[in-house]
Amino acid sequence: MDRPPGSMWLGAPLEQLPTPALSLDRAKLRHNAEQMRERCQRLGLRLRPHVKTHKTLEGAELATGGSRRGLVVSTLAEARFFAAGGFDDILYGFPLPGPERMEECAALARRLEAFQLLIDTPQALALLRRHPLPPGKRWLVWLKLDCGNGRAGVLPTDPAALSLARAIAEDAPEEVALVGVYAHCGNTYGCRDIAAVQSVARDTTAAVLRFVAALRQAGVDCPQATIGSTPSCSHPVPEMAQLTELHPGNYLFYDLQQTLLGSCRPEDVAIRVLTRVVGHYPHRRQLLVDCGWAALSLHGYDQGPAGCAAVEGHPQLRLVGLTQEHGQLEAVDGQLDFGRFPLGTVLALVPFHACATAAMHPIYYVHAEGKVVELWHPVRGW
Amino acid sequence: MDRPPGSMWLGAPLEQLPTPALSLDRAKLRHNAEQMRERCQRLGLRLRPHVKTHKTLEGAELATGGSRRGLVVSTLAEARFFAAGGFDDILYGFPLPGPERMEECAALARRLEAFQLLIDTPQALALLRRHPLPPGKRWLVWLKLDCGNGRAGVLPTDPAALSLARAIAEDAPEEVALVGVYAHCGNTYGCRDIAAVQSVARDTTAAVLRFVAALRQAGVDCPQATIGSTPSCSHPVPEMAQLTELHPGNYLFYDLQQTLLGSCRPEDVAIRVLTRVVGHYPHRRQLLVDCGWAALSLHGYDQGPAGCAAVEGHPQLRLVGLTQEHGQLEAVDGQLDFGRFPLGTVLALVPFHACATAAMHPIYYVHAEGKVVELWHPVRGW
């Protein structure tokens, strides 16, 4: 039988890995997973981790504390992968696509105890009703609310939101059930500090809770209410205790962006891209490394290449160029000491956006005490 | 035996594909491949296509006109993939990495008739000398020149360039051979029009040819000389006929960036990302589609989300937001006619940078006359 790709590197010191390589610090992953679980416990909330950042069975195992129950996924490919991997209670956190994906959704609903969907239109509800599940199974539906993020979801103040919730709950209770309301406060990513993040989290929570109260008053049963985003869940406000779940995702890895937002300390970031110095160009005072956008992504590039990653332990170095497989580094003060970075030197880049960087890698090398201890293989595609 | 992923879609109309999906127009691929081959033929040059854009056996088959000989690859994973797929004469177009990759390079050199390497340092030459190949095999080496691109390569005006070329050619002729000199004029991507691109191509060609002449004068044999970049090779200048090879890559697909640079006509672009309308948000006059940066990349985003892709056939629509799996579209004039784009409508996005978009997809759906006729599966990793 073929061994999984990369398995010859199990036990190897990190510095021996072929580069570029995505490395994850196991102690930090565990710490981040535990912190978020404890945070939710203190609030009396269930943690339903979003798996889109890592897309791995191992990451989801860690994030669910081994229960393998209660995930959000961003694609049907993820839903199938985690279902096949023994996970259940999987919420497909994307507006229900059109009729062409209904057979896939129905197969997941038949297979799992709880395959759950998000909807934000009466058309999606009608689509579910046209595809009833076998007896004993109902479509489990969350209503997506837009509480200021401005992407998917119904505005909770729009009367259509209440009537859609009522329709989900009551139109065909033997076919479709209203599980809860779901809001993503991605607008926390536009914040400059923790206070601003918490203000968004407070507003989102209040909007969700007001909507749930209005539902209750209208006699509509809506058991669950959840909000998510790593910035808001890393510094939860007390009001969030009135929800039932949280669904952050990025926190398992964290990244440079989360550090800048105050979601984590720099030492909590578990993800790196390891790269080697492959060239010295003294005439332009630059190092070349074997990490380009193919291993890093261009996220953060609206601040120029330096926005895409920090060089761990070398604040005097900054990325000044990124092509497909090449990265160019300069000294901030223009005084690059080439002697400190001989050809072959391994550098660790802290990426701006872990979700985007992880998407570029077929293997993640998980390490403990400097040695590779696990290989994670993410799912991809749709 | 398992069928290759996606094979149930062979024969299906494009509009039925699960989205997001990367589609390639076979007639355009063939046209682009043929045009570039003819262009090189007219110049009397060999075309050595770079495969980093598509990373597929089928794309390389097309680009080599079926010969399966003469490629540039950007990673050792590509080199192994194409070697295993029956290709030969493969040039690894990246500065020779350190000792930890030498066993992989040696295995490729032993397996192939011609596995070729780029170097730009005496250290890399010394590394090759420390890893001699079996009798009858020599390391086949191209000297990388930096003729204004400012990335890898020795400056041709630097005396070190001539002495390195001489060392490659003469230090151990039974172990190492100087095949040629190689320059990438990636600086054409900073140009605003064809005249500027041609000026860069002219300068690069002149610098390469001056260097080759200097080598000849110094008695160093250097049979080959090549330059590449899709902009320069799409509008070659007559001087390029004095080289021996060209090595463009992106031209097989082309993209929005190449259209803007004048490398191709809009109708030559073979790549699209198909996406569906999944939401209507009249209160903010936006459509939501199921294509985010996970299917498109963020290349072009320094111009804002609208820089990342054009919506084919709908110049009045522009991308205004891209998250992992969501794209947001608005009308340029703010007057979005939702009736024209019912939920489920399939839209085709023309990506800014084909190399980056292709890197996000595990399957490419190749179509002819609106139906899927081939599935291409790219290699990834390093």
Interface residues (C-beta under 8 A of the other chain):
Chain A: P5 Q16 P18 T19 P20 A21 K52 S74 T75 L76 F94 P95 P97 G98 P99 E100 R101 D120 T121 Q123 D146 G150 R151 A152 L155 D158 G186 R276 V278 G279 H280 Y281 H283 R284 L288 D290 W293 A294 A295 S297 L298 H299 Y301 D302 G321 T323 Q324 E325 H326 Q328 L343 G344 C355 A356 A359 M360 H361 P362 I363 R380 G381 W382
Chain B: P5 Q16 P18 T19 P20 A21 K52 S74 T75 L76 F94 P95 L96 P97 G98 P99 E100 R101 D120 T121 Q123 D146 G150 R151 A152 L155 D158 G186 R276 V278 G279 H280 Y281 H283 R284 L288 D290 W293 A294 A295 S297 L298 H299 Y301 D302 G321 T323 Q324 E325 H326 Q328 L343 G344 C355 A356 A359 M360 H361 P362 I363 R380 G381 W382
